[in-house]
Amino acid sequence: MTDTDKKQLFGTNGVRGIVGELMTPEFVMKVGLALGSIRPGTIAVGRDTRTSGPAFVSAVKAGLMAVGCDVVDCGVLPTPALQYLVKTNPSYHAGVVITASHNPREYNGVKAIDTDGTEMADAESILIEQRIFTDTYHTATWENIGTERFDPNVVFTYVDSIVSQFPKDLGKGMTVVIDAGCGAAHATTAAILGGLGCRVITLNAHPDGYFPARAPEPSTEGLKPLSDLVLEVKADFGVAHDGDADRCVFVDDKGRFIEENREFALIEDAVCQRDGKSGVIVTPVSSSRIFETIAEKYSSTVEYTMVGSIYVARRMLELIESGTHVIFGGEGNGGLIYPWHQFCRDGGMTAAMMVSLLAQKKQPLFTLVDSLPPSYMLTYKYKTDKAPEILAALRAAFANELLNDIDGLRIDRDDCWALVRPSGTEPIVRLYVESPSLEIAEQFSAEVKAVFESLI
């Protein structure tokens, strides 16, 4: 594989970097020039709340208009909201979101959206990169420069699209605490859950790119104020988002953070029950085996993909195109995909699905969490440039076991599995190990690490 056959700037979710280093107005303008050169037409643009957002939105719009594209500025909104708008509005030829999602506040990024609402495929990302590297753009003459208009209220089209899919007053009697983290969901999730009839209490529901209350990445420590408020007001659950609200995480009515793989399993169960037919759940190879347990309850199966929501979404689309019934998909990080709505991670829909789940099950959330099968997921990260040597050593050491090399190397046993996966953007190798038994998970971790730690 040559450098022109693989992405060099774009990762699995766009291009991201530290503001003032990789991410400069000049670079972002070049992304706009390149994207507009390969996708002429009308482009929807939005952003999260980061301090650099206004400058970078201006830069990407300048690039797009300079090559003749018309731009619709949708303002601050969740990434899945812009994806929904691009998917459902035939006048849009693509979309751009200025966001670094869950990355720290000093980061920002650019995410390109295709006409079906998914992130652009690798092939298009490579075309954008090639134009940036060679400064090759279809700049317009003066009379063909693009125009711009502003439509900041269009985000509520997305809000209404979610609310309309559930029975009226579904959440009546429920109290929910929402921690928007000063990010892109500062107004939308409260509107969604309020539209479902919930009593809504908010935390950090104002846009602030300094993220003063907590980091854009939701964590157990950062969500302690949410947990405390859930207990104080006796809420049914608490919900929190990352910076651009494509992901969603929860605390239960006991104030406990719900690990994201267990969140997926809970929602998966509710979606399968709602769907009523056997089919396929699509998720990356890094996901919990609990997903298989839930799928089996409904005579369904799990199909694994490379790590990254774009690979999950596009595989879902491929399966549907082939006539396969796809029920659900997503990642074990709070990024869940609902094929009847759109093919991207959707934090707003996930918050609504939790309301639906509790209305359906008629049990407190903590009892549903505790009823899931036991699972222990251990994760490790190594800084190393020896990824090829590590994978080769593991293939040799575990040659007689069940191996999956769709993304890194996954080793499956009856009572556990391990995945060793190199990062696509930095010299890092990650190890994931899962088992219903903590002791077995720790033993298998030690066995796998013993093969490659001497290479680091």
Buried (B, 14 or more C-beta within 10 A) or exposed (E): EEEEEEBBBBBBBBBBBEBEEBBBBEBBBBBBBBBBBBBBBBBBBBBBBBBBBEBBBBBBBBBBBBBBBBBBBBBBBBBBBBBBBBBEBEEBBBBBBBBBBBBEBBBBBBBBBBBBBBBBBBEBBBBBBBBBBEEEBBEBEEEEBBEBEEBEEBBBBBBEBBBEBBEEEBBEEBBBBBBBBBBBBBBBBBBBBBBBBBBBBBBBBEBBBEBEBBBBBBEEEBBBBBBBBBBEEEBBBBBBBBBBBBBBBBBBBBBBBBBBBBBBBBBBBBBBEBBEEEBBBBBBBBBBBBBBBBBEEBEBBBBBBBBBBBBBBBBBBEBBEEEBEBBBBBBBBBBBBBBEBBBBBBBBBBBBBBBBBBBBBEEBBBEBBEEBEEBBBBEBEBEBEBBEEBBBBBBEBBEEEEEBEEBBBBBBEEEBBBBBBBBBBEEBBBBBBBBBBEEBBBBBBEBBBEBBEEBE
